[in-house]
Amino acid sequence: MSLPDLSTEEGRAAYRKELKGVAKPYRLGGFVLILLGAGYVMGARLGWWPVEQTALVVAYGMVALGWALFLTAIFLRTRYHKRRLQEGL
């Protein structure tokens, strides 16, 4: 694969699309875990359903794991970007 052509608008758009695909499962999985965990915590705090303390800890764990996955995706995408521009992959 050659270096991306970033001098034209079409080349930049194609490269943006390429970068969006890098680590997509991590990013989407993290986003879903964050939303589910936060929704569960908010529902418990607002009294929509009674929960035990352990279930609330699991919900906070989901939020933390979601952020970890999201940050992993950012790290992987940044590493891919640096390698792609240096080596031409």
Contact map, one row per residue, 1 for C-alpha under 8 A:
11100000000000000000000000000000000000000000000000000000000000000000000000000000000000011
11110000000000000000000000000000000000000000000000000000000000000000000000000000000000011
11111000000000000000000000000000000000000000000000000000000000000000000000000000000110111
01111100001100100000000000000000000000000000000000000000000000000000000000000000000010010
00111111001100000000000000000000000000000000000000000000000000000000000000000000000000000
00011111101100100000000000000000000000000000000000000000000000000000000000000000000000000
00001111101100000000000000000000000000000000000000000000000000000000000000000000000000000
00001111111100000000000000000000000000000000000000000000000000000000000000000000000000000
00000111111110000000000000000000000000000000000000000000000000000000000000000000000000000
00000001111111000000000000000000000000000000000000000000000000000000000000000000000000000
00011111111111100000000000000000000000000000000000000000000000000000000000000000000000000
00011111111111110000000000000000000000000000000000000000000000000000000000000000000000000
00000000111111111000000000000000000000000000000000000000000000000000000000000000000000000
00000000011111111100000000000000000000000000000000000000000000000000000000000000000000000
00010100001111111110000000000000000000000000000000000000000000000000000000000000000000000
00000000000111111111000000000000000000000000000000000000000000000000000000000000000000000
00000000000011111111100000000000000000000000000000000000000000000000000000000000000000000
00000000000001111111110000000000000000000000000000000000000000000000000000000000000000000
00000000000000111111110000000000000000000000000000000000000000000000000000001000100000000
00000000000000011111111100000000000000000000000000000000000000000000000000000000000000000
00000000000000001111111100000000000000000000000000000000000000000000000000000000000000000
00000000000000000111111100000000000000000000000000000000000000000000000010011001000000000
00000000000000000001111111100000000000000000000000000000000000000000000011011000000000000
00000000000000000001111111110000000000000000000000000000000000000000000010000000000000000
00000000000000000000001111111000000000000000000000000000000000000000000000000000000000000
00000000000000000000001111111100000000000000000000000000000000000000110110000000000000000
00000000000000000000001111111110000000000000000000000000000000000000110111000000000000000
00000000000000000000000111111111000000000000000000000000000000000000010000000000000000000
00000000000000000000000011111111100000000000000000000000000000000100110000000000000000000
00000000000000000000000001111111110000000000000000000000000000001111110000000000000000000
00000000000000000000000000111111111000000000000000000000000000000110010000000000000000000
00000000000000000000000000011111111100000000000000000000000000000100000000000000000000000
00000000000000000000000000001111111110000000000000000000000001101100000000000000000000000
00000000000000000000000000000111111111000000000000000000000001111110000000000000000000000
00000000000000000000000000000011111111100000000000000000000000100000000000000000000000000
00000000000000000000000000000001111111110000000000000000001001100000000000000000000000000
00000000000000000000000000000000111111111000000000000000001111100000000000000000000000000
00000000000000000000000000000000011111111100000000000000001100100000000000000000000000000
00000000000000000000000000000000001111111110000000000000000000000000000000000000000000000
00000000000000000000000000000000000111111111000000000001001000000000000000000000000000000
00000000000000000000000000000000000011111111100000000001001100000000000000000000000000000
00000000000000000000000000000000000001111111110000000000000000000000000000000000000000000
00000000000000000000000000000000000000111111111110000000000000000000000000000000000000000
00000000000000000000000000000000000000011111111111100001000000000000000000000000000000000
00000000000000000000000000000000000000001111111100000000000000000000000000000000000000000
00000000000000000000000000000000000000000111111100000000000000000000000000000000000000000
00000000000000000000000000000000000000000011111111000000000000000000000000000000000000000
00000000000000000000000000000000000000000011111111000000000000000000000000000000000000000
00000000000000000000000000000000000000000011001111100000000000000000000000000000000000000
00000000000000000000000000000000000000000001001111110000000000000000000000000000000000000
00000000000000000000000000000000000000000001000011111011000000000000000000000000000000000
00000000000000000000000000000000000000000000000001111111000000000000000000000000000000000
00000000000000000000000000000000000000000000000000111111100000000000000000000000000000000
00000000000000000000000000000000000000000000000000011111110000000000000000000000000000000
00000000000000000000000000000000000000000000000000111111111000000000000000000000000000000
00000000000000000000000000000000000000011001000000111111111100000000000000000000000000000
00000000000000000000000000000000000000000000000000001111111110000000000000000000000000000
00000000000000000000000000000000000000000000000000000111111111000000000000000000000000000
00000000000000000000000000000000000111011000000000000011111111100000000000000000000000000
00000000000000000000000000000000000011001000000000000001111111110000000000000000000000000
00000000000000000000000000000000000010000000000000000000111111111000000000000000000000000
00000000000000000000000000000000110110000000000000000000011111111100000000000000000000000
00000000000000000000000000000000111111000000000000000000001111111110000000000000000000000
00000000000000000000000000000000010000000000000000000000000111111111000000000000000000000
00000000000000000000000000000100110000000000000000000000000011111111100000000000000000000
00000000000000000000000000001111110000000000000000000000000001111111110000000000000000000
00000000000000000000000000000110010000000000000000000000000000111111111000000000000000000
00000000000000000000000000000100000000000000000000000000000000011111111100000000000000000
00000000000000000000000001101100000000000000000000000000000000001111111110000000000000000
00000000000000000000000001111110000000000000000000000000000000000111111111000000000000000
00000000000000000000000000000000000000000000000000000000000000000011111111100000000000000
00000000000000000000000001100000000000000000000000000000000000000001111111110000000000000
00000000000000000000011101100000000000000000000000000000000000000000111111111000000000000
00000000000000000000001000100000000000000000000000000000000000000000011111111100000000000
00000000000000000000000000000000000000000000000000000000000000000000001111111110000000000
00000000000000000000011000000000000000000000000000000000000000000000000111111111000000000
00000000000000000010011000000000000000000000000000000000000000000000000011111111100000000
00000000000000000000000000000000000000000000000000000000000000000000000001111111110000000
00000000000000000000000000000000000000000000000000000000000000000000000000111111111000000
00000000000000000000010000000000000000000000000000000000000000000000000000011111111100000
00000000000000000010000000000000000000000000000000000000000000000000000000001111111110000
00000000000000000000000000000000000000000000000000000000000000000000000000000111111111000
00000000000000000000000000000000000000000000000000000000000000000000000000000011111111111
00100000000000000000000000000000000000000000000000000000000000000000000000000001111111111
00110000000000000000000000000000000000000000000000000000000000000000000000000000111111111
00000000000000000000000000000000000000000000000000000000000000000000000000000000011111110
00100000000000000000000000000000000000000000000000000000000000000000000000000000001111111
11110000000000000000000000000000000000000000000000000000000000000000000000000000001111111
11100000000000000000000000000000000000000000000000000000000000000000000000000000001110111
